[in-house]
Amino acid sequence: MRGDTGFPVRLRYTKRGKVRWISHRDVARAMERAFRITELPLAFSAGFSPHPKVSFGLALSTGHESDSEYLDLEFVREVDLDALPELLSEALPEGMAVIGAESLVERAPALQEVVTAVEWRVEVVNGDGVPVTASELRSRIEVALDAAALPTERRRKGRPVTEDVRPVITHIDVVECERDGEVIAEVSMELSTQPRSAKPGEVLAAIAHVSGAPGGLVEARTLRTHQWIERDGTRLEPHDADTRPRARIAHAS
């Protein structure tokens, strides 16, 4: 976001429930609709076809949920950042909610350029849709991490290619949590985004292949929990990076 004279802002929002099935493009349309409904003072680009100065972060795959999505936008003047999350959330589809708003420094680098890692929580089932136990997941991850490489097939420019996703994994573990009275095993993984990245499903496919999991390992539910920016050995979430103390808007009595 490069606002020289406007008021640049970074929003954090969630995508949960049925809305996870809408595409990244549809998310952008939902946000633009919310901006119109709330009549916020958006800044627009110049030229023959002006458009709002909005820049989204890393795209979230359709079907995945998230507690940690970000976008940068620019207003023509200061807005009340305390009121902004609720105002926008009321205009968004069910399952999407803005949970944070911070003022950005001028010429803050684009999110897609600076996010270096993302964290995921993945509920895993086998090919028959049966939940995989924590002990089995730990065993298969251990085998996979001992391997020299974790090859998996991906598509690049419409063509299938085989790539090693082992260098992308910065941390992976199994956690157990209670949901609806049942103990659920999930894979917690942190994946780097630079110089290249991988999707959780691709990592699971590689683990299944190397460990010989019959029927494979399949995502039943995937949640993005955090995004990270690393600078000089310090890890920051995007709402703590390139932001500045917010100005308080004085309300008329």
Backbone bond lengths (Angstrom), bond angles and torsions (degrees), N, CA, C in turn:
res aa  C-N    CA-C-N  psi(-1)  N-CA   C-N-CA  omega(-1)  CA-C   N-CA-C  phi
1 M - - - 1.468 - - 1.523 107.78 -
2 R 1.326 115.85 125.55 1.455 119.46 -174.99 1.517 109.78 -126.91
3 G 1.312 116.01 74.50 1.451 119.60 -178.81 1.515 111.18 -95.54
4 D 1.340 117.24 109.31 1.456 120.25 -176.83 1.521 111.83 -80.68
5 T 1.320 117.89 -32.73 1.461 119.90 -175.76 1.515 112.71 -126.51
6 G 1.324 118.06 -9.53 1.454 120.82 -177.09 1.511 112.59 -90.00
7 F 1.325 114.81 -157.52 1.465 122.56 -177.36 1.526 107.40 -124.73
8 P 1.343 118.25 90.22 1.464 120.85 -177.87 1.518 112.12 -76.42
9 V 1.329 115.71 140.87 1.465 122.53 -174.96 1.525 109.10 -137.35
10 R 1.332 116.06 145.35 1.464 121.74 174.09 1.530 108.84 -112.15
11 L 1.332 116.45 126.06 1.456 122.31 178.68 1.525 110.49 -104.54
12 R 1.323 116.29 142.40 1.454 121.84 169.78 1.523 107.13 -112.36
13 Y 1.342 116.12 134.15 1.456 118.79 -178.06 1.531 110.69 -142.89
14 T 1.325 115.45 164.96 1.456 122.40 -178.53 1.521 110.27 -113.51
15 K 1.320 114.89 160.45 1.462 121.97 175.91 1.526 106.27 -142.08
16 R 1.327 116.21 103.93 1.464 121.13 -172.41 1.519 111.04 -133.72
17 G 1.324 115.82 151.47 1.457 120.45 174.06 1.520 113.08 79.11
18 K 1.328 116.68 -148.75 1.464 121.67 -174.75 1.522 113.02 -61.18
19 V 1.333 117.38 -25.90 1.462 120.05 -178.34 1.525 111.53 -67.08
20 R 1.350 116.87 -11.26 1.461 119.33 178.47 1.533 111.57 -63.05
21 W 1.335 117.18 -18.00 1.463 120.70 -177.07 1.520 112.79 -86.13
22 I 1.323 118.51 -1.56 1.464 118.67 175.22 1.520 108.81 -88.58
23 S 1.312 116.16 150.29 1.460 121.96 -174.66 1.522 112.07 -77.29
24 H 1.319 115.36 169.70 1.471 120.81 176.88 1.530 110.06 -59.97
25 R 1.312 116.83 -38.73 1.469 120.20 178.75 1.532 110.53 -64.21
26 D 1.327 116.71 -39.60 1.463 120.02 178.81 1.530 111.29 -68.02
27 V 1.331 116.60 -33.70 1.467 120.18 174.81 1.526 109.63 -61.29
28 A 1.325 116.43 -44.36 1.459 120.60 178.89 1.528 110.68 -61.11
29 R 1.323 116.49 -41.11 1.470 119.71 178.83 1.523 111.07 -65.84
30 A 1.339 117.21 -38.93 1.464 120.54 178.83 1.527 110.60 -63.37
31 M 1.325 116.32 -40.75 1.462 120.21 178.34 1.528 111.13 -65.49
32 E 1.322 116.73 -44.76 1.467 119.99 179.77 1.529 110.77 -62.18
33 R 1.327 116.21 -38.07 1.469 120.16 177.21 1.529 109.98 -63.95
34 A 1.334 117.06 -41.85 1.464 120.58 179.13 1.526 110.58 -63.29
35 F 1.333 116.69 -38.03 1.464 119.83 177.90 1.528 110.77 -62.80
36 R 1.338 116.38 -39.19 1.468 119.58 179.75 1.523 111.04 -69.13
37 I 1.343 116.51 -43.62 1.461 120.46 -178.19 1.528 110.51 -60.75
38 T 1.315 116.87 -42.87 1.464 121.13 -176.09 1.525 112.49 -81.73
39 E 1.338 116.62 -6.79 1.476 122.27 177.62 1.525 111.55 53.75
40 L 1.321 115.27 41.75 1.459 120.00 177.58 1.530 110.44 -71.24
41 P 1.337 117.53 150.15 1.476 120.69 -176.73 1.528 112.24 -80.22
42 L 1.328 116.30 68.07 1.457 120.87 -178.79 1.525 111.37 -67.73
43 A 1.318 115.36 144.23 1.460 121.16 171.78 1.524 108.28 -85.65
44 F 1.320 116.97 143.97 1.459 122.30 -179.09 1.518 110.28 -119.12
45 S 1.316 115.13 152.56 1.463 120.12 176.50 1.522 109.70 -71.60
46 A 1.308 116.16 160.84 1.461 120.80 176.15 1.519 109.19 -87.62
47 G 1.329 116.26 173.55 1.452 119.90 175.77 1.510 113.20 111.47
48 F 1.341 115.41 -173.97 1.455 121.98 -174.31 1.520 111.78 -67.50
49 S 1.336 117.05 -35.60 1.466 121.05 -178.01 1.529 109.72 -125.97
50 P 1.331 117.80 79.56 1.473 120.05 -177.13 1.520 112.18 -65.38
51 H 1.325 116.41 143.92 1.459 121.33 177.81 1.519 109.15 -138.24
52 P 1.339 118.21 157.03 1.464 120.31 -178.21 1.523 111.41 -60.71
53 K 1.316 115.54 144.93 1.467 120.60 178.30 1.524 108.55 -82.87
54 V 1.332 114.42 83.42 1.459 122.94 -178.65 1.521 108.28 -127.55
55 S 1.333 116.78 132.28 1.457 121.72 -179.24 1.528 109.01 -131.18
56 F 1.337 116.93 117.25 1.456 121.43 -178.73 1.524 110.72 -85.97
57 G 1.327 114.77 155.31 1.452 121.07 175.99 1.513 111.05 -82.95
58 L 1.328 116.82 -154.60 1.453 121.98 -178.10 1.527 110.64 -59.53
59 A 1.322 115.90 132.60 1.467 120.13 -179.68 1.522 110.39 -66.14
60 L 1.323 115.71 143.69 1.461 122.79 176.63 1.523 108.42 -103.03
61 S 1.331 116.84 128.35 1.462 120.29 -177.85 1.529 110.75 -62.04
62 T 1.314 115.75 143.54 1.458 120.77 175.89 1.530 109.74 -58.84
63 G 1.324 115.68 132.12 1.457 121.48 -177.90 1.515 113.56 99.74
64 H 1.318 116.64 -16.04 1.459 120.38 177.46 1.528 110.15 -91.24
65 E 1.331 115.99 148.33 1.457 121.63 175.25 1.526 109.48 -104.49
66 S 1.313 115.91 167.10 1.465 118.66 -179.11 1.520 111.69 -156.91
67 D 1.331 114.46 142.71 1.465 122.10 169.53 1.521 110.50 -105.58
68 S 1.339 116.79 5.47 1.462 119.25 -169.25 1.523 111.36 -147.02
69 E 1.343 116.15 65.71 1.461 121.42 174.58 1.521 109.14 -106.04
70 Y 1.340 115.99 150.74 1.465 119.82 -175.36 1.521 110.93 -137.30
71 L 1.312 114.39 149.93 1.462 120.81 168.24 1.517 108.81 -148.09
72 D 1.328 115.24 150.45 1.463 122.23 176.21 1.521 108.32 -109.58
73 L 1.303 116.30 141.47 1.455 120.77 176.85 1.518 109.11 -147.19
74 E 1.312 115.05 169.18 1.462 119.59 -177.79 1.520 110.73 -129.93
75 F 1.326 115.12 134.03 1.456 122.12 173.84 1.526 109.52 -104.66
76 V 1.322 115.64 158.97 1.460 118.88 179.24 1.527 111.68 -79.50
77 R 1.342 115.83 -15.98 1.458 120.30 178.18 1.526 108.78 -151.16
78 E 1.306 116.97 171.01 1.460 120.79 -179.21 1.521 110.78 -65.80
79 V 1.329 115.04 145.20 1.461 121.49 176.60 1.525 108.07 -126.33
80 D 1.310 115.97 164.85 1.464 122.05 179.97 1.528 108.57 -78.47
81 L 1.317 116.63 102.43 1.460 121.09 -176.67 1.528 112.08 -68.78
82 D 1.330 117.45 -27.81 1.461 119.73 178.08 1.527 111.28 -66.73
83 A 1.316 116.99 -36.13 1.467 121.34 -177.25 1.527 112.57 -87.68
84 L 1.326 117.29 -17.98 1.461 121.42 -172.00 1.535 114.15 -60.48
85 P 1.349 120.56 -46.24 1.470 119.74 -178.33 1.529 113.77 -56.52
86 E 1.326 117.18 -49.11 1.466 119.69 -178.73 1.524 111.04 -66.13
87 L 1.333 116.36 -39.58 1.461 120.92 -179.03 1.531 110.65 -59.61
88 L 1.328 116.87 -46.97 1.457 120.43 -178.69 1.527 112.00 -73.11
89 S 1.330 116.54 -38.80 1.465 120.06 -177.66 1.515 111.48 -59.23
90 E 1.333 117.16 -36.48 1.461 120.93 -179.48 1.521 111.99 -66.43
91 A 1.341 116.93 -21.06 1.463 121.13 -178.64 1.524 112.66 -100.25
92 L 1.337 117.65 1.30 1.452 122.05 -178.31 1.527 111.19 -98.94
93 P 1.332 118.06 159.44 1.471 120.51 177.58 1.524 110.76 -63.43
94 E 1.334 116.12 156.62 1.455 121.23 176.85 1.524 109.79 -57.95
95 G 1.311 115.95 132.24 1.454 120.98 -178.71 1.513 113.14 102.88
96 M 1.331 117.16 -17.62 1.466 121.57 173.58 1.519 108.94 -107.50
97 A 1.326 116.17 134.71 1.457 119.91 179.89 1.522 109.07 -150.99
98 V 1.319 116.11 135.83 1.466 121.26 173.28 1.517 107.54 -83.27
99 I 1.330 117.15 125.28 1.471 120.66 -175.11 1.524 112.58 -117.26
100 G 1.328 117.03 2.87 1.463 118.65 178.07 1.514 111.08 -167.19
101 A 1.328 116.28 149.18 1.465 122.07 177.10 1.520 108.20 -146.17
102 E 1.327 115.73 126.37 1.458 120.84 -179.74 1.520 109.54 -132.50
103 S 1.332 115.36 145.05 1.458 120.85 176.32 1.524 109.91 -76.37
104 L 1.321 116.02 135.32 1.461 121.46 -179.29 1.522 111.80 -95.90
105 V 1.324 115.30 153.36 1.457 119.94 171.12 1.526 108.03 -70.87
106 E 1.322 116.72 160.59 1.456 120.32 176.66 1.527 109.80 -65.91
107 R 1.326 115.26 142.55 1.463 122.90 177.13 1.523 112.89 58.04
108 A 1.306 116.94 37.71 1.468 120.72 174.83 1.526 109.09 -64.61
109 P 1.321 118.24 137.74 1.469 119.99 179.75 1.521 111.53 -64.60
110 A 1.311 116.10 153.07 1.460 121.99 -177.97 1.521 110.77 -65.09
111 L 1.329 115.95 143.75 1.458 121.54 -179.22 1.525 112.09 -56.37
112 Q 1.313 117.46 -41.71 1.456 120.59 -177.09 1.524 111.88 -64.70
113 E 1.319 116.71 -20.17 1.463 120.51 -179.46 1.523 112.09 -88.63
114 V 1.335 118.14 -26.25 1.468 119.68 -169.49 1.521 115.38 -110.28
115 V 1.341 118.71 -18.57 1.469 119.79 177.49 1.526 108.21 -69.86
116 T 1.328 116.40 124.84 1.464 121.09 -174.45 1.521 113.40 -106.95
117 A 1.328 118.54 -17.42 1.466 120.74 -179.03 1.518 109.95 -157.55
118 V 1.329 115.85 154.22 1.470 121.56 176.06 1.520 108.60 -132.89
119 E 1.332 115.70 149.59 1.464 121.28 177.89 1.519 109.94 -111.51
120 W 1.358 114.49 143.95 1.458 121.22 -177.35 1.527 109.64 -132.89
121 R 1.335 115.00 151.22 1.469 122.60 166.29 1.519 106.14 -121.25
122 V 1.350 116.03 122.83 1.457 120.45 -173.22 1.522 110.40 -126.03
123 E 1.327 115.77 122.96 1.457 121.30 171.93 1.528 107.34 -86.06
124 V 1.339 116.78 128.80 1.461 121.62 -168.92 1.528 111.16 -116.59
125 V 1.330 115.34 137.81 1.466 121.97 173.76 1.524 108.38 -126.82
126 N 1.336 115.92 164.62 1.461 119.21 175.06 1.524 109.97 -87.33
127 G 1.329 116.25 -173.99 1.456 119.78 -176.44 1.508 114.42 -63.46
128 D 1.336 117.48 -19.56 1.469 121.62 177.72 1.522 112.63 -93.20
129 G 1.341 116.61 4.08 1.460 120.29 179.51 1.511 114.49 82.48
130 V 1.338 117.76 11.47 1.460 121.77 179.43 1.526 109.71 -88.58
131 P 1.343 118.40 130.33 1.464 120.15 179.64 1.528 111.81 -56.64
132 V 1.332 115.99 138.03 1.454 121.56 178.33 1.520 108.58 -87.86
133 T 1.326 116.99 133.60 1.465 120.86 -176.96 1.519 111.39 -71.18
134 A 1.326 114.29 159.90 1.461 120.01 179.25 1.521 111.56 -61.42
135 S 1.320 116.78 -41.01 1.467 119.66 -178.52 1.520 111.39 -64.56
136 E 1.333 117.22 -40.55 1.465 119.41 178.51 1.518 111.30 -67.25
137 L 1.335 117.06 -41.83 1.457 120.29 178.66 1.532 111.24 -60.63
138 R 1.340 116.24 -44.82 1.468 119.35 -179.95 1.529 110.77 -61.91
139 S 1.323 115.81 -41.08 1.460 120.14 -179.29 1.524 111.01 -63.52
140 R 1.318 116.95 -44.82 1.463 120.16 -177.43 1.525 111.42 -70.61
141 I 1.323 117.60 -36.63 1.465 120.38 176.97 1.525 110.10 -65.57
142 E 1.316 117.26 -40.46 1.465 120.93 178.76 1.525 110.83 -60.59
143 V 1.323 116.74 -45.05 1.466 120.73 177.69 1.530 110.42 -61.11
144 A 1.320 116.05 -43.73 1.459 120.76 -177.11 1.525 111.90 -65.16
145 L 1.324 117.09 -41.69 1.457 120.27 -178.24 1.523 112.00 -70.55
146 D 1.326 117.42 -22.36 1.459 120.97 176.41 1.526 112.33 -80.05
147 A 1.334 115.76 -13.13 1.463 119.64 -179.33 1.524 110.71 -76.26
148 A 1.332 115.25 154.21 1.473 119.93 -179.38 1.520 111.58 -70.38
149 A 1.326 117.06 -28.70 1.462 121.18 -178.62 1.518 109.34 -151.61
150 L 1.338 115.20 158.13 1.466 122.25 176.94 1.528 108.05 -123.96
151 P 1.333 116.75 79.91 1.468 119.18 -178.10 1.524 111.69 -74.21
152 T 1.312 115.39 141.74 1.461 120.78 174.55 1.512 108.27 -147.16
153 E 1.316 116.52 153.32 1.459 120.57 -178.57 1.521 109.97 -89.83
154 R 1.315 116.05 130.76 1.459 122.19 178.57 1.523 107.87 -131.26
155 R 1.319 115.42 171.99 1.462 119.84 177.36 1.518 109.23 -113.26
156 R 1.310 115.59 127.77 1.458 122.78 177.23 1.523 108.05 -124.06
157 K 1.319 115.66 118.67 1.462 121.55 -179.33 1.526 111.14 53.30
158 G 1.349 114.26 40.78 1.451 120.13 176.12 1.512 115.10 82.05
159 R 1.331 117.48 1.59 1.461 120.34 -177.89 1.526 110.08 -117.59
160 P 1.348 116.77 140.92 1.468 118.88 177.01 1.520 111.00 -73.18
161 V 1.323 116.03 133.56 1.458 122.07 176.12 1.523 108.08 -135.47
162 T 1.319 116.86 153.39 1.451 121.72 177.03 1.520 109.17 -103.27
163 E 1.337 116.96 125.49 1.455 121.60 -178.72 1.520 110.19 -130.87
164 D 1.310 115.39 153.32 1.458 122.32 176.97 1.528 108.42 -90.10
165 V 1.343 116.99 117.66 1.464 120.18 -179.16 1.532 111.88 -94.45
166 R 1.318 116.69 0.24 1.474 119.20 -179.50 1.521 112.48 -56.92
167 P 1.349 120.98 -44.27 1.465 120.05 -179.41 1.523 114.35 -64.85
168 V 1.333 116.80 -17.58 1.468 120.32 -177.93 1.529 111.20 -78.39
169 I 1.335 117.39 -25.37 1.466 121.43 -175.33 1.527 109.77 -80.57
170 T 1.332 116.56 113.79 1.467 120.30 176.46 1.529 111.75 -96.58
171 H 1.326 116.47 -21.92 1.472 121.06 176.46 1.516 108.69 -163.22
172 I 1.328 116.00 140.18 1.460 119.93 175.87 1.523 108.56 -151.77
173 D 1.328 116.39 137.75 1.457 121.81 -176.85 1.527 108.39 -156.56
174 V 1.318 115.84 172.42 1.457 122.00 176.41 1.522 108.36 -115.21
175 V 1.311 116.63 131.70 1.462 122.04 178.59 1.521 108.57 -124.72
176 E 1.306 115.77 152.22 1.464 121.23 177.50 1.518 109.30 -117.20
177 C 1.315 116.44 135.00 1.463 121.02 179.85 1.522 108.95 -139.08
178 E 1.303 115.64 158.45 1.462 120.63 -179.87 1.515 109.99 -97.66
179 R 1.331 115.35 130.78 1.458 120.71 178.21 1.516 108.90 -141.31
180 D 1.323 115.82 123.11 1.477 121.71 -178.99 1.523 111.87 54.31
181 G 1.339 115.46 39.15 1.456 120.44 176.90 1.511 115.01 80.61
182 E 1.341 117.55 1.42 1.456 121.15 178.99 1.518 110.52 -116.26
183 V 1.330 115.79 149.15 1.461 120.98 176.40 1.531 107.93 -88.04
184 I 1.319 115.61 121.48 1.463 122.32 -176.80 1.525 108.94 -111.49
185 A 1.318 116.58 133.75 1.467 121.49 174.82 1.522 108.96 -92.25
186 E 1.313 116.68 132.21 1.454 122.27 178.34 1.525 109.58 -130.40
187 V 1.316 115.35 150.83 1.460 120.81 172.61 1.523 108.22 -93.53
188 S 1.315 115.87 124.19 1.461 121.95 174.31 1.521 107.26 -100.07
189 M 1.312 116.69 121.19 1.464 119.23 -178.93 1.520 111.76 -136.56
190 E 1.324 114.18 142.30 1.462 120.65 172.26 1.520 107.20 -113.36
191 L 1.328 115.92 126.34 1.457 122.24 -176.71 1.518 109.69 -120.67
192 S 1.307 116.39 133.54 1.457 120.09 177.58 1.524 109.61 -72.29
193 T 1.316 116.04 155.84 1.465 121.56 178.48 1.517 112.43 -112.28
194 Q 1.323 116.80 -9.89 1.459 121.00 -177.83 1.523 109.43 -134.91
195 P 1.319 120.40 138.56 1.471 125.93 3.60 1.525 113.88 -76.92
196 R 1.362 116.70 -12.96 1.464 119.52 173.96 1.522 108.27 -145.51
197 S 1.312 115.66 168.34 1.461 119.58 -174.32 1.527 109.59 -131.46
198 A 1.322 115.89 -178.19 1.459 122.23 175.48 1.520 108.34 -150.96
199 K 1.324 116.58 155.78 1.449 121.38 176.26 1.524 109.25 -88.51
200 P 1.341 117.54 151.91 1.466 119.60 178.65 1.523 113.29 -54.28
201 G 1.327 117.02 -39.58 1.455 120.22 179.70 1.516 112.56 -62.87
202 E 1.332 117.04 -34.14 1.462 120.94 177.97 1.521 111.04 -69.18
203 V 1.327 116.22 -37.90 1.463 120.29 177.42 1.526 110.10 -65.58
204 L 1.327 116.72 -44.52 1.463 120.37 178.77 1.530 111.13 -62.27
205 A 1.324 117.01 -39.96 1.460 120.56 179.04 1.522 110.83 -62.42
206 A 1.331 116.70 -39.91 1.457 120.68 179.06 1.530 110.79 -67.45
207 I 1.331 117.33 -41.28 1.467 121.16 177.85 1.526 110.43 -62.78
208 A 1.325 116.12 -43.51 1.463 120.54 179.38 1.520 111.01 -62.09
209 H 1.325 116.37 -41.15 1.468 120.50 -178.40 1.527 111.36 -65.75
210 V 1.324 116.49 -48.29 1.462 120.67 -176.16 1.525 111.17 -69.43
211 S 1.355 116.70 -36.76 1.472 119.90 -177.19 1.522 113.45 -88.60
212 G 1.336 116.42 -4.32 1.456 120.14 177.73 1.515 114.58 71.47
213 A 1.322 117.18 36.74 1.465 120.64 -179.80 1.526 110.71 -70.73
214 P 1.335 118.08 118.67 1.475 119.51 179.39 1.530 110.36 -67.09
215 G 1.311 116.54 127.23 1.461 120.00 -179.23 1.508 113.93 84.16
216 G 1.329 116.61 -7.99 1.457 120.72 176.99 1.519 113.77 82.37
217 L 1.318 115.41 -178.15 1.461 124.00 175.25 1.522 107.43 -121.96
218 V 1.324 116.73 122.84 1.459 121.94 -170.73 1.520 110.37 -122.99
219 E 1.335 115.92 141.86 1.465 120.75 175.78 1.524 110.46 -69.77
220 A 1.319 117.11 124.91 1.456 120.96 171.18 1.524 110.09 -97.77
221 R 1.315 115.89 -32.64 1.460 121.71 178.99 1.524 107.29 -156.32
222 T 1.317 116.23 130.20 1.461 120.86 -177.15 1.519 109.46 -128.47
223 L 1.320 116.13 125.88 1.465 122.22 -177.24 1.524 109.83 -125.89
224 R 1.326 116.80 124.30 1.468 120.51 172.64 1.528 107.63 -84.54
225 T 1.327 115.45 119.83 1.466 119.70 -174.54 1.522 113.92 -100.47
226 H 1.331 117.47 -31.51 1.465 120.68 -177.67 1.530 110.54 -149.05
227 Q 1.317 114.33 153.66 1.454 122.09 165.99 1.525 106.79 -124.81
228 W 1.329 116.44 145.74 1.456 120.24 -174.64 1.526 112.12 -129.39
229 I 1.328 113.97 142.97 1.461 122.58 171.89 1.525 106.58 -118.07
230 E 1.334 117.45 124.17 1.463 120.78 -178.95 1.521 109.77 -109.13
231 R 1.329 114.65 126.54 1.458 121.14 179.16 1.518 109.85 -139.66
232 D 1.312 115.55 123.12 1.466 121.18 177.37 1.522 112.03 53.10
233 G 1.340 115.73 39.62 1.457 120.29 177.92 1.513 115.19 81.50
234 T 1.328 117.43 1.15 1.466 121.69 179.72 1.529 109.56 -107.75
235 R 1.332 115.55 134.13 1.466 120.73 178.30 1.525 109.83 -100.23
236 L 1.318 115.42 129.06 1.456 121.70 -179.15 1.518 109.43 -129.94
237 E 1.329 116.22 143.42 1.448 119.63 168.65 1.529 107.63 -79.55
238 P 1.338 117.15 153.63 1.464 119.37 -175.58 1.522 115.37 -55.36
239 H 1.364 117.40 -30.48 1.470 117.09 179.30 1.532 112.42 -76.97
240 D 1.352 116.67 -3.14 1.462 120.11 175.09 1.523 112.34 -109.98
241 A 1.318 117.36 -3.03 1.460 121.77 -177.67 1.526 110.22 -108.44
242 D 1.312 116.44 134.89 1.466 123.34 177.22 1.527 112.86 61.92
243 T 1.334 116.32 21.88 1.464 119.79 177.79 1.527 109.53 -104.25
244 R 1.303 115.33 165.61 1.459 120.14 -178.94 1.525 108.79 -133.12
245 P 1.331 116.66 159.97 1.478 118.67 179.52 1.512 110.39 -55.19
246 R 1.323 115.24 135.14 1.455 118.57 -176.35 1.508 112.20 -77.63
247 A 1.318 115.04 145.27 1.453 121.24 177.14 1.511 108.87 -86.14
248 R 1.290 117.15 136.13 1.464 122.01 177.03 1.507 110.05 -85.04
249 I 1.323 115.41 130.79 1.474 120.46 179.75 1.520 108.85 -89.19
250 A 1.308 115.86 124.64 1.462 120.17 178.62 1.523 109.25 -78.72
251 H 1.312 116.34 127.31 1.459 121.50 179.71 1.535 109.57 -95.75
252 A 1.301 114.57 138.41 1.461 119.56 178.27 1.510 109.69 -70.53
253 S 1.310 116.80 139.38 1.473 121.13 179.58 1.520 109.23 -86.86
